[in-house]
Amino acid sequence: MLKLLREPYPSKEVTNENIISSIVTGAFIFLFLKFFQPFGINNWQYPKKDLYLFIYGLIATLTMLFNFFIIKKIYTKWFEEEGYTVGKHIIWSIYMIFSISIFNYIFSLSIGLMSIDVISVWNMFFITFLVGVFPTVFFTLTDYLYQLKKYDTKTFITKKNINFGESSINQIVLKAENGKDFFSTNSEQLLYIESSDNYATIVYINDNKIFKKLLRSSLNKLDEQISSTKIIRCHRSYIVNLNAIIKITGNAQGYKLFFHVLESPIPVARKFTNLVSAHFKK
């Protein structure tokens, strides 16, 4: 179990998916409380009981949105992809439940349902925890197994030996945004291009030696100049030559591309996984 908690887990950027999940969670809480009426809710004598239950769901939605769009941006290091794990995601989810319970408690105070004491705070957290922890752990583990299966690379075929020839065929020319500076090389010698602020670092191989060329241009501009279907965008910060890849690995966070002359792998963003996997699947 401890090994599973240390396994890599995708740290997703804040997107419309987070908005949808926040709304769905709030709706689930409202419907769950309304139709099952647990924790003594069936004994409530409030004329506005349905409204109060709806507000509990609304609190969950607004709290989740606050955590996604504010807290997550403040503590960016916690969510860095390289160190994000299943265990971290479960801790984040439990924190989410705790923060929802705090606002639920404040609302319960305002309607006279609870008093100001430690026991009441604990009861609210316990109730919120019971409602949220099991689906949280279940969906986290289910999503982890799904992502693991999705990025399985057992059927992929890569080259063991790559010839970095100097043929004039497939020559590519990359121009800087000023229209004056340019870089030219054989497409077989190009390894990858990395975004570096307002510049792009072109990494290529010649005579089995690695060279780098800095060009003032955005990655988007360079991508538009490349016509080869084997040299593609795989990440917001990288363009790679798929023919230079000797190994591809996958885990719940996605694919990693390896070159035989470089130690550090290149990540593949989730939006580009189908494009990359289509090249290696046979």
CYANA upper distance limits for C-alpha pairs under 8 A (distance plus 0.5 A):
  1 MET  CA      5 LEU  CA      6.97
  2 LEU  CA      6 ARG  CA      7.09
  3 LYS  CA      7 GLU  CA      7.08
  4 LEU  CA     86 VAL  CA      7.49
  4 LEU  CA     87 GLY  CA      8.34
  5 LEU  CA     85 THR  CA      7.03
  5 LEU  CA     86 VAL  CA      5.35
  5 LEU  CA     87 GLY  CA      4.73
  5 LEU  CA     88 LYS  CA      8.26
  6 ARG  CA     85 THR  CA      5.99
  6 ARG  CA     86 VAL  CA      6.70
  6 ARG  CA     87 GLY  CA      6.61
  7 GLU  CA     85 THR  CA      5.84
  7 GLU  CA     86 VAL  CA      6.31
  7 GLU  CA     87 GLY  CA      8.34
  8 PRO  CA     82 GLU  CA      8.44
  8 PRO  CA     83 GLY  CA      7.77
  8 PRO  CA     84 TYR  CA      6.44
  8 PRO  CA     85 THR  CA      4.79
  8 PRO  CA     86 VAL  CA      6.75
  8 PRO  CA    251 ASN  CA      7.55
  8 PRO  CA    252 ALA  CA      6.67
  8 PRO  CA    253 GLN  CA      6.77
  9 TYR  CA     81 GLU  CA      8.40
  9 TYR  CA     84 TYR  CA      6.27
  9 TYR  CA     85 THR  CA      5.06
  9 TYR  CA     86 VAL  CA      5.74
  9 TYR  CA     89 HIS  CA      7.99
  9 TYR  CA    144 TYR  CA      7.24
  9 TYR  CA    252 ALA  CA      5.89
  9 TYR  CA    253 GLN  CA      5.86
 10 PRO  CA     81 GLU  CA      7.06
 10 PRO  CA     84 TYR  CA      7.43
 10 PRO  CA     85 THR  CA      8.09
 10 PRO  CA    252 ALA  CA      6.66
 10 PRO  CA    253 GLN  CA      4.78
 10 PRO  CA    254 GLY  CA      8.10
 11 SER  CA     79 PHE  CA      6.41
 11 SER  CA     80 GLU  CA      7.33
 11 SER  CA     81 GLU  CA      5.89
 11 SER  CA     84 TYR  CA      6.76
 11 SER  CA    253 GLN  CA      8.06
 14 VAL  CA     18 ASN  CA      6.71
 14 VAL  CA     68 PHE  CA      6.96
 14 VAL  CA     69 PHE  CA      7.39
 15 THR  CA     19 ILE  CA      7.56
 16 ASN  CA     20 ILE  CA      6.75
 17 GLU  CA     21 SER  CA      6.59
 18 ASN  CA     22 SER  CA      6.57
 18 ASN  CA     65 LEU  CA      8.00
 18 ASN  CA     68 PHE  CA      7.68
 19 ILE  CA     23 ILE  CA      6.84
 19 ILE  CA     65 LEU  CA      7.19
 20 ILE  CA     24 VAL  CA      6.57
 21 SER  CA     25 THR  CA      6.47
 22 SER  CA     26 GLY  CA      6.77
 22 SER  CA     60 ALA  CA      7.86
 22 SER  CA     61 THR  CA      5.23
 22 SER  CA     62 LEU  CA      8.03
 22 SER  CA     64 MET  CA      6.28
 22 SER  CA     65 LEU  CA      6.94
 23 ILE  CA     27 ALA  CA      6.66
 23 ILE  CA     61 THR  CA      5.92
 24 VAL  CA     28 PHE  CA      6.54
 25 THR  CA     29 ILE  CA      6.75
 25 THR  CA     57 GLY  CA      8.04
 25 THR  CA     60 ALA  CA      7.57
 25 THR  CA     61 THR  CA      7.13
 26 GLY  CA     30 PHE  CA      6.78
 26 GLY  CA     56 TYR  CA      8.19
 26 GLY  CA     57 GLY  CA      4.54
 26 GLY  CA     58 LEU  CA      6.12
 26 GLY  CA     59 ILE  CA      7.89
 26 GLY  CA     60 ALA  CA      5.75
 26 GLY  CA     61 THR  CA      5.39
 27 ALA  CA     31 LEU  CA      6.64
 27 ALA  CA     57 GLY  CA      6.44
 27 ALA  CA     58 LEU  CA      8.34
 28 PHE  CA     32 PHE  CA      6.34
 28 PHE  CA     57 GLY  CA      7.97
 29 ILE  CA     33 LEU  CA      6.56
 29 ILE  CA     56 TYR  CA      7.90
 29 ILE  CA     57 GLY  CA      5.73
 29 ILE  CA     60 ALA  CA      8.42
 29 ILE  CA    131 VAL  CA      8.42
 30 PHE  CA     34 LYS  CA      6.52
 30 PHE  CA     53 LEU  CA      6.13
 30 PHE  CA     54 PHE  CA      5.78
 30 PHE  CA     55 ILE  CA      8.45
 30 PHE  CA     56 TYR  CA      7.23
 30 PHE  CA     57 GLY  CA      5.30
 31 LEU  CA     35 PHE  CA      6.49
 32 PHE  CA     36 PHE  CA      6.21
 32 PHE  CA     37 GLN  CA      7.72
 33 LEU  CA     37 GLN  CA      5.27
 33 LEU  CA     38 PRO  CA      7.03
 33 LEU  CA     41 ILE  CA      8.18
 33 LEU  CA     53 LEU  CA      7.12
 34 LYS  CA     50 ASP  CA      7.47
 34 LYS  CA     53 LEU  CA      7.22
 37 GLN  CA     41 ILE  CA      5.48
 37 GLN  CA     42 ASN  CA      5.80
 38 PRO  CA     42 ASN  CA      7.51
 39 PHE  CA    127 ILE  CA      8.09
 40 GLY  CA     44 TRP  CA      7.68
 44 TRP  CA     49 LYS  CA      7.80
 45 GLN  CA     49 LYS  CA      8.11
 48 LYS  CA     52 TYR  CA      6.82
 49 LYS  CA     53 LEU  CA      6.72
 50 ASP  CA     54 PHE  CA      6.61
 51 LEU  CA     55 ILE  CA      6.72
 52 TYR  CA     56 TYR  CA      6.92
 53 LEU  CA     57 GLY  CA      7.09
 54 PHE  CA     58 LEU  CA      6.68
 55 ILE  CA     59 ILE  CA      6.46
 56 TYR  CA     60 ALA  CA      6.98
 56 TYR  CA    104 ASN  CA      6.89
 57 GLY  CA     61 THR  CA      6.96
 58 LEU  CA     62 LEU  CA      6.67
 59 ILE  CA     63 THR  CA      6.42
 59 ILE  CA    100 ILE  CA      7.39
 59 ILE  CA    103 PHE  CA      7.35
 59 ILE  CA    104 ASN  CA      7.40
 60 ALA  CA     64 MET  CA      6.62
 60 ALA  CA    100 ILE  CA      6.07
 61 THR  CA     65 LEU  CA      6.78
 62 LEU  CA     66 PHE  CA      6.65
 63 THR  CA     67 ASN  CA      6.73
 63 THR  CA     96 MET  CA      8.37
 63 THR  CA     99 SER  CA      7.60
 63 THR  CA    100 ILE  CA      6.50
 63 THR  CA    103 PHE  CA      8.44
 64 MET  CA     68 PHE  CA      6.58
 64 MET  CA     96 MET  CA      7.24
 64 MET  CA    100 ILE  CA      8.22
 65 LEU  CA     69 PHE  CA      6.48
 66 PHE  CA     70 ILE  CA      5.96
 66 PHE  CA     71 ILE  CA      7.37
 67 ASN  CA     71 ILE  CA      5.18
 67 ASN  CA     72 LYS  CA      6.50
 67 ASN  CA     96 MET  CA      7.86
 68 PHE  CA     72 LYS  CA      5.78
 68 PHE  CA     73 LYS  CA      8.08
 69 PHE  CA     73 LYS  CA      6.88
 70 ILE  CA     74 ILE  CA      6.86
 71 ILE  CA     75 TYR  CA      6.79
 72 LYS  CA     76 THR  CA      6.60
 72 LYS  CA     79 PHE  CA      8.00
 75 TYR  CA     79 PHE  CA      7.74
 76 THR  CA     80 GLU  CA      6.93
 78 TRP  CA     83 GLY  CA      8.29
 78 TRP  CA     84 TYR  CA      7.72
 79 PHE  CA     83 GLY  CA      8.01
 79 PHE  CA     84 TYR  CA      6.40
 80 GLU  CA     84 TYR  CA      6.56
 81 GLU  CA    253 GLN  CA      8.16
 84 TYR  CA     88 LYS  CA      6.69
 84 TYR  CA     89 HIS  CA      7.90
 85 THR  CA     89 HIS  CA      6.80
 86 VAL  CA     90 ILE  CA      6.81
 86 VAL  CA    140 THR  CA      7.96
 86 VAL  CA    141 LEU  CA      8.29
 86 VAL  CA    144 TYR  CA      8.07
 87 GLY  CA     91 ILE  CA      6.74
 88 LYS  CA     92 TRP  CA      6.62
 89 HIS  CA     93 SER  CA      6.63
 89 HIS  CA    140 THR  CA      8.14
 90 ILE  CA     94 ILE  CA      6.65
 90 ILE  CA    136 THR  CA      7.95
 90 ILE  CA    137 VAL  CA      7.15
 90 ILE  CA    140 THR  CA      7.70
 91 ILE  CA     95 TYR  CA      6.65
 92 TRP  CA     96 MET  CA      6.69
 93 SER  CA     97 ILE  CA      6.84
 93 SER  CA    136 THR  CA      7.24
 94 ILE  CA     98 PHE  CA      6.68
 94 ILE  CA    129 PHE  CA      8.32
 94 ILE  CA    133 VAL  CA      7.47
 95 TYR  CA     99 SER  CA      6.64
 96 MET  CA    100 ILE  CA      6.77
 97 ILE  CA    101 SER  CA      6.73
 97 ILE  CA    125 PHE  CA      8.50
 97 ILE  CA    128 THR  CA      7.08
 97 ILE  CA    129 PHE  CA      6.71
 97 ILE  CA    132 GLY  CA      7.04
 97 ILE  CA    133 VAL  CA      8.11
 98 PHE  CA    102 ILE  CA      6.91
 98 PHE  CA    125 PHE  CA      6.83
 98 PHE  CA    128 THR  CA      8.11
 98 PHE  CA    129 PHE  CA      7.84
 99 SER  CA    103 PHE  CA      7.17
100 ILE  CA    104 ASN  CA      6.61
100 ILE  CA    128 THR  CA      8.06
101 SER  CA    105 TYR  CA      6.52
101 SER  CA    124 MET  CA      6.47
101 SER  CA    125 PHE  CA      5.60
101 SER  CA    128 THR  CA      6.18
101 SER  CA    129 PHE  CA      8.42
102 ILE  CA    106 ILE  CA      6.91
102 ILE  CA    121 VAL  CA      8.19
102 ILE  CA    124 MET  CA      8.27
102 ILE  CA    125 PHE  CA      7.79
103 PHE  CA    107 PHE  CA      6.73
104 ASN  CA    108 SER  CA      6.57
104 ASN  CA    124 MET  CA      7.77
105 TYR  CA    109 LEU  CA      6.69
105 TYR  CA    114 MET  CA      7.99
105 TYR  CA    120 SER  CA      8.46
105 TYR  CA    121 VAL  CA      7.06
105 TYR  CA    124 MET  CA      6.57
106 ILE  CA    110 SER  CA      6.94
107 PHE  CA    111 ILE  CA      7.09
108 SER  CA    112 GLY  CA      6.72
108 SER  CA    113 LEU  CA      5.56
108 SER  CA    114 MET  CA      6.15
109 LEU  CA    113 LEU  CA      6.39
109 LEU  CA    114 MET  CA      5.62
109 LEU  CA    115 SER  CA      6.65
109 LEU  CA    116 ILE  CA      7.98
114 MET  CA    120 SER  CA      6.71
115 SER  CA    120 SER  CA      6.87
116 ILE  CA    120 SER  CA      7.32
116 ILE  CA    121 VAL  CA      8.24
117 ASP  CA    121 VAL  CA      7.08
118 VAL  CA    122 TRP  CA      6.64
119 ILE  CA    123 ASN  CA      6.53
120 SER  CA    124 MET  CA      6.72
121 VAL  CA    125 PHE  CA      6.77
122 TRP  CA    126 PHE  CA      6.46
123 ASN  CA    127 ILE  CA      6.55
124 MET  CA    128 THR  CA      6.61
125 PHE  CA    129 PHE  CA      6.33
126 PHE  CA    130 LEU  CA      6.61
127 ILE  CA    131 VAL  CA      6.86
128 THR  CA    132 GLY  CA      6.64
129 PHE  CA    133 VAL  CA      5.88
130 LEU  CA    134 PHE  CA      7.59
131 VAL  CA    135 PRO  CA      8.45
132 GLY  CA    136 THR  CA      6.54
133 VAL  CA    137 VAL  CA      6.62
134 PHE  CA    138 PHE  CA      6.48
135 PRO  CA    139 PHE  CA      6.37
136 THR  CA    140 THR  CA      6.55
137 VAL  CA    141 LEU  CA      6.66
138 PHE  CA    142 THR  CA      6.51
139 PHE  CA    143 ASP  CA      6.32
140 THR  CA    144 TYR  CA      6.58
141 LEU  CA    145 LEU  CA      6.75
142 THR  CA    146 TYR  CA      6.68
143 ASP  CA    147 GLN  CA      6.55
144 TYR  CA    148 LEU  CA      6.57
144 TYR  CA    252 ALA  CA      6.48
145 LEU  CA    149 LYS  CA      6.69
145 LEU  CA    252 ALA  CA      8.07
146 TYR  CA    150 LYS  CA      6.54
146 TYR  CA    252 ALA  CA      8.42
147 GLN  CA    151 TYR  CA      6.67
147 GLN  CA    251 ASN  CA      7.71
147 GLN  CA    252 ALA  CA      5.10
147 GLN  CA    253 GLN  CA      7.83
147 GLN  CA    254 GLY  CA      8.18
148 LEU  CA    152 ASP  CA      6.74
148 LEU  CA    250 GLY  CA      8.02
148 LEU  CA    251 ASN  CA      5.75
148 LEU  CA    252 ALA  CA      5.00
149 LYS  CA    252 ALA  CA      8.49
150 LYS  CA    252 ALA  CA      8.43
151 TYR  CA    250 GLY  CA      5.51
151 TYR  CA    251 ASN  CA      6.34
151 TYR  CA    252 ALA  CA      7.22
151 TYR  CA    254 GLY  CA      6.33
151 TYR  CA    255 TYR  CA      7.00
152 ASP  CA    249 THR  CA      8.28
152 ASP  CA    250 GLY  CA      6.22
152 ASP  CA    251 ASN  CA      7.53
153 THR  CA    248 ILE  CA      7.58
153 THR  CA    249 THR  CA      6.70
153 THR  CA    250 GLY  CA      6.66
155 THR  CA    281 LYS  CA      6.65
155 THR  CA    282 LYS  CA      7.60
156 PHE  CA    248 ILE  CA      8.36
156 PHE  CA    277 SER  CA      8.27
156 PHE  CA    280 PHE  CA      5.49
156 PHE  CA    281 LYS  CA      5.29
156 PHE  CA    282 LYS  CA      7.21
157 ILE  CA    280 PHE  CA      5.88
157 ILE  CA    281 LYS  CA      6.92
157 ILE  CA    282 LYS  CA      7.31
158 THR  CA    245 ILE  CA      7.37
158 THR  CA    246 ILE  CA      5.79
158 THR  CA    247 LYS  CA      6.47
158 THR  CA    248 ILE  CA      8.14
158 THR  CA    280 PHE  CA      7.01
159 LYS  CA    243 ASN  CA      8.46
159 LYS  CA    245 ILE  CA      7.57
159 LYS  CA    246 ILE  CA      5.59
159 LYS  CA    247 LYS  CA      8.22
160 LYS  CA    246 ILE  CA      6.21
161 ASN  CA    246 ILE  CA      8.17
162 ILE  CA    243 ASN  CA      8.49
162 ILE  CA    244 ALA  CA      7.24
162 ILE  CA    246 ILE  CA      8.46
163 ASN  CA    188 GLU  CA      8.30
164 PHE  CA    188 GLU  CA      6.00
164 PHE  CA    189 GLN  CA      5.80
164 PHE  CA    205 ILE  CA      7.88
164 PHE  CA    206 ASN  CA      8.03
165 GLY  CA    186 ASN  CA      8.39
165 GLY  CA    188 GLU  CA      6.91
165 GLY  CA    189 GLN  CA      7.42
166 GLU  CA    186 ASN  CA      6.75
166 GLU  CA    188 GLU  CA      8.13
166 GLU  CA    189 GLN  CA      7.95
167 SER  CA    186 ASN  CA      7.33
168 SER  CA    186 ASN  CA      7.00
169 ILE  CA    186 ASN  CA      7.71
170 ASN  CA    186 ASN  CA      6.50
170 ASN  CA    187 SER  CA      6.10
170 ASN  CA    188 GLU  CA      8.22
171 GLN  CA    184 SER  CA      7.62
171 GLN  CA    185 THR  CA      6.30
171 GLN  CA    186 ASN  CA      4.92
171 GLN  CA    187 SER  CA      6.20
172 ILE  CA    184 SER  CA      6.22
172 ILE  CA    185 THR  CA      6.21
172 ILE  CA    186 ASN  CA      6.59
172 ILE  CA    187 SER  CA      6.49
172 ILE  CA    226 ILE  CA      7.81
173 VAL  CA    182 PHE  CA      7.34
173 VAL  CA    183 PHE  CA      6.20
173 VAL  CA    184 SER  CA      4.90
173 VAL  CA    185 THR  CA      7.27
173 VAL  CA    225 GLN  CA      8.40
174 LEU  CA    182 PHE  CA      5.93
174 LEU  CA    183 PHE  CA      5.65
174 LEU  CA    184 SER  CA      6.83
174 LEU  CA    222 LEU  CA      6.91
174 LEU  CA    225 GLN  CA      7.11
174 LEU  CA    226 ILE  CA      8.40
175 LYS  CA    179 GLY  CA      6.65
175 LYS  CA    180 LYS  CA      7.74
175 LYS  CA    181 ASP  CA      6.51
175 LYS  CA    182 PHE  CA      4.67
175 LYS  CA    183 PHE  CA      6.96
175 LYS  CA    215 LEU  CA      8.47
175 LYS  CA    222 LEU  CA      7.90
176 ALA  CA    180 LYS  CA      7.21
176 ALA  CA    181 ASP  CA      5.80
176 ALA  CA    182 PHE  CA      6.16
176 ALA  CA    215 LEU  CA      6.39
176 ALA  CA    216 ARG  CA      5.90
176 ALA  CA    217 SER  CA      5.72
177 GLU  CA    216 ARG  CA      6.90
177 GLU  CA    217 SER  CA      5.75
177 GLU  CA    218 SER  CA      8.45
177 GLU  CA    221 LYS  CA      8.20
178 ASN  CA    216 ARG  CA      8.36
181 ASP  CA    215 LEU  CA      8.01
182 PHE  CA    215 LEU  CA      7.91
183 PHE  CA    213 LYS  CA      8.30
183 PHE  CA    215 LEU  CA      8.32
185 THR  CA    189 GLN  CA      7.37
185 THR  CA    190 LEU  CA      7.65
186 ASN  CA    190 LEU  CA      7.37
187 SER  CA    241 ASN  CA      8.49
188 GLU  CA    241 ASN  CA      8.49
188 GLU  CA    243 ASN  CA      7.98
188 GLU  CA    244 ALA  CA      7.97
189 GLN  CA    204 TYR  CA      5.99
189 GLN  CA    205 ILE  CA      5.71
189 GLN  CA    206 ASN  CA      7.16
190 LEU  CA    202 ILE  CA      8.25
190 LEU  CA    203 VAL  CA      6.95
190 LEU  CA    204 TYR  CA      4.85
190 LEU  CA    205 ILE  CA      7.02
190 LEU  CA    241 ASN  CA      6.96
190 LEU  CA    244 ALA  CA      8.40
191 LEU  CA    202 ILE  CA      8.49
191 LEU  CA    203 VAL  CA      6.16
191 LEU  CA    204 TYR  CA      5.55
191 LEU  CA    205 ILE  CA      7.56
191 LEU  CA    240 VAL  CA      6.63
191 LEU  CA    241 ASN  CA      5.89
191 LEU  CA    244 ALA  CA      6.65
191 LEU  CA    259 PHE  CA      8.34
192 TYR  CA    202 ILE  CA      6.80
192 TYR  CA    203 VAL  CA      5.92
192 TYR  CA    204 TYR  CA      7.52
192 TYR  CA    238 TYR  CA      7.34
192 TYR  CA    239 ILE  CA      5.96
192 TYR  CA    240 VAL  CA      4.70
192 TYR  CA    241 ASN  CA      6.39
193 ILE  CA    200 ALA  CA      7.02
193 ILE  CA    201 THR  CA      6.05
193 ILE  CA    202 ILE  CA      4.97
193 ILE  CA    203 VAL  CA      6.44
193 ILE  CA    219 LEU  CA      8.36
193 ILE  CA    238 TYR  CA      6.11
193 ILE  CA    239 ILE  CA      5.50
193 ILE  CA    240 VAL  CA      6.90
194 GLU  CA    200 ALA  CA      6.08
194 GLU  CA    201 THR  CA      5.58
194 GLU  CA    202 ILE  CA      7.04
194 GLU  CA    203 VAL  CA      8.39
194 GLU  CA    219 LEU  CA      8.06
194 GLU  CA    237 SER  CA      6.06
194 GLU  CA    238 TYR  CA      5.20
194 GLU  CA    239 ILE  CA      7.11
195 SER  CA    199 TYR  CA      6.80
195 SER  CA    200 ALA  CA      5.10
195 SER  CA    201 THR  CA      6.84
195 SER  CA    218 SER  CA      7.51
195 SER  CA    219 LEU  CA      6.44
195 SER  CA    237 SER  CA      5.38
195 SER  CA    238 TYR  CA      6.87
196 SER  CA    200 ALA  CA      5.73
196 SER  CA    201 THR  CA      7.02
198 ASN  CA    216 ARG  CA      6.75
198 ASN  CA    217 SER  CA      6.71
198 ASN  CA    218 SER  CA      6.61
199 TYR  CA    214 LEU  CA      7.11
199 TYR  CA    215 LEU  CA      6.08
199 TYR  CA    216 ARG  CA      4.78
199 TYR  CA    217 SER  CA      5.58
199 TYR  CA    218 SER  CA      6.67
200 ALA  CA    214 LEU  CA      6.30
200 ALA  CA    215 LEU  CA      5.79
200 ALA  CA    216 ARG  CA      6.74
200 ALA  CA    217 SER  CA      6.40
200 ALA  CA    218 SER  CA      6.89
200 ALA  CA    219 LEU  CA      6.94
201 THR  CA    212 LYS  CA      6.89
201 THR  CA    213 LYS  CA      6.15
201 THR  CA    214 LEU  CA      5.18
201 THR  CA    215 LEU  CA      6.96
202 ILE  CA    212 LYS  CA      5.97
202 ILE  CA    213 LYS  CA      5.49
202 ILE  CA    214 LEU  CA      6.77
202 ILE  CA    215 LEU  CA      8.02
203 VAL  CA    210 ILE  CA      7.53
203 VAL  CA    211 PHE  CA      6.34
203 VAL  CA    212 LYS  CA      5.13
203 VAL  CA    213 LYS  CA      7.12
204 TYR  CA    210 ILE  CA      6.43
204 TYR  CA    211 PHE  CA      5.95
204 TYR  CA    212 LYS  CA      6.93
205 ILE  CA    209 LYS  CA      5.93
205 ILE  CA    210 ILE  CA      5.17
205 ILE  CA    211 PHE  CA      6.48
206 ASN  CA    210 ILE  CA      7.15
206 ASN  CA    211 PHE  CA      7.89
210 ILE  CA    261 VAL  CA      8.42
217 SER  CA    221 LYS  CA      7.05
217 SER  CA    222 LEU  CA      7.47
218 SER  CA    222 LEU  CA      7.12
219 LEU  CA    223 ASP  CA      6.51
219 LEU  CA    237 SER  CA      7.84
219 LEU  CA    238 TYR  CA      8.15
219 LEU  CA    239 ILE  CA      8.22
220 ASN  CA    224 GLU  CA      6.85
221 LYS  CA    225 GLN  CA      7.30
222 LEU  CA    226 ILE  CA      7.25
223 ASP  CA    232 ILE  CA      8.03
223 ASP  CA    233 ARG  CA      7.62
223 ASP  CA    239 ILE  CA      7.94
226 ILE  CA    231 ILE  CA      7.75
227 SER  CA    231 ILE  CA      8.45
228 SER  CA    232 ILE  CA      8.28
230 LYS  CA    241 ASN  CA      6.38
230 LYS  CA    242 LEU  CA      5.87
230 LYS  CA    243 ASN  CA      6.95
231 ILE  CA    239 ILE  CA      7.29
231 ILE  CA    240 VAL  CA      6.01
231 ILE  CA    241 ASN  CA      4.82
231 ILE  CA    242 LEU  CA      6.56
231 ILE  CA    243 ASN  CA      8.47
232 ILE  CA    239 ILE  CA      5.92
232 ILE  CA    240 VAL  CA      6.15
232 ILE  CA    241 ASN  CA      7.15
232 ILE  CA    242 LEU  CA      7.99
233 ARG  CA    238 TYR  CA      6.61
233 ARG  CA    239 ILE  CA      4.77
233 ARG  CA    240 VAL  CA      6.92
233 ARG  CA    272 PHE  CA      8.04
234 CYS  CA    238 TYR  CA      6.49
234 CYS  CA    239 ILE  CA      6.35
234 CYS  CA    240 VAL  CA      7.25
234 CYS  CA    267 PRO  CA      8.07
234 CYS  CA    268 VAL  CA      5.62
234 CYS  CA    269 ALA  CA      6.63
234 CYS  CA    272 PHE  CA      5.93
234 CYS  CA    273 THR  CA      8.15
234 CYS  CA    276 VAL  CA      7.69
235 HIS  CA    239 ILE  CA      7.51
235 HIS  CA    267 PRO  CA      7.42
235 HIS  CA    268 VAL  CA      5.94
235 HIS  CA    269 ALA  CA      5.36
235 HIS  CA    272 PHE  CA      7.53
236 ARG  CA    269 ALA  CA      7.96
238 TYR  CA    266 ILE  CA      8.19
241 ASN  CA    245 ILE  CA      7.73
242 LEU  CA    276 VAL  CA      8.44
242 LEU  CA    279 HIS  CA      8.14
244 ALA  CA    259 PHE  CA      6.87
245 ILE  CA    257 LEU  CA      6.96
245 ILE  CA    258 PHE  CA      6.17
245 ILE  CA    259 PHE  CA      5.56
245 ILE  CA    260 HIS  CA      7.96
246 ILE  CA    258 PHE  CA      6.57
246 ILE  CA    259 PHE  CA      6.15
246 ILE  CA    260 HIS  CA      6.64
247 LYS  CA    257 LEU  CA      6.71
247 LYS  CA    258 PHE  CA      5.59
247 LYS  CA    259 PHE  CA      7.50
248 ILE  CA    255 TYR  CA      7.18
248 ILE  CA    256 LYS  CA      6.15
248 ILE  CA    257 LEU  CA      5.26
248 ILE  CA    258 PHE  CA      6.59
249 THR  CA    255 TYR  CA      6.11
249 THR  CA    256 LYS  CA      5.77
249 THR  CA    257 LEU  CA      7.29
250 GLY  CA    254 GLY  CA      5.94
250 GLY  CA    255 TYR  CA      4.86
250 GLY  CA    256 LYS  CA      6.71
251 ASN  CA    255 TYR  CA      7.23
254 GLY  CA    267 PRO  CA      8.12
254 GLY  CA    268 VAL  CA      7.00
254 GLY  CA    269 ALA  CA      7.62
254 GLY  CA    270 ARG  CA      7.01
254 GLY  CA    273 THR  CA      8.16
255 TYR  CA    267 PRO  CA      6.65
255 TYR  CA    268 VAL  CA      5.81
255 TYR  CA    269 ALA  CA      8.34
255 TYR  CA    273 THR  CA      7.88
256 LYS  CA    265 PRO  CA      6.23
256 LYS  CA    266 ILE  CA      6.02
256 LYS  CA    267 PRO  CA      5.16
256 LYS  CA    268 VAL  CA      6.55
257 LEU  CA    265 PRO  CA      5.71
257 LEU  CA    266 ILE  CA      5.45
257 LEU  CA    267 PRO  CA      6.84
257 LEU  CA    268 VAL  CA      7.91
258 PHE  CA    262 LEU  CA      7.73
258 PHE  CA    263 GLU  CA      7.95
258 PHE  CA    264 SER  CA      7.68
258 PHE  CA    265 PRO  CA      5.31
258 PHE  CA    266 ILE  CA      7.10
259 PHE  CA    263 GLU  CA      7.86
259 PHE  CA    265 PRO  CA      7.77
268 VAL  CA    272 PHE  CA      7.06
268 VAL  CA    273 THR  CA      7.03
268 VAL  CA    276 VAL  CA      8.50
269 ALA  CA    273 THR  CA      7.12
272 PHE  CA    276 VAL  CA      6.86
273 THR  CA    277 SER  CA      6.40
274 ASN  CA    278 ALA  CA      6.47
275 LEU  CA    279 HIS  CA      7.56
276 VAL  CA    280 PHE  CA      7.58
277 SER  CA    281 LYS  CA      6.46
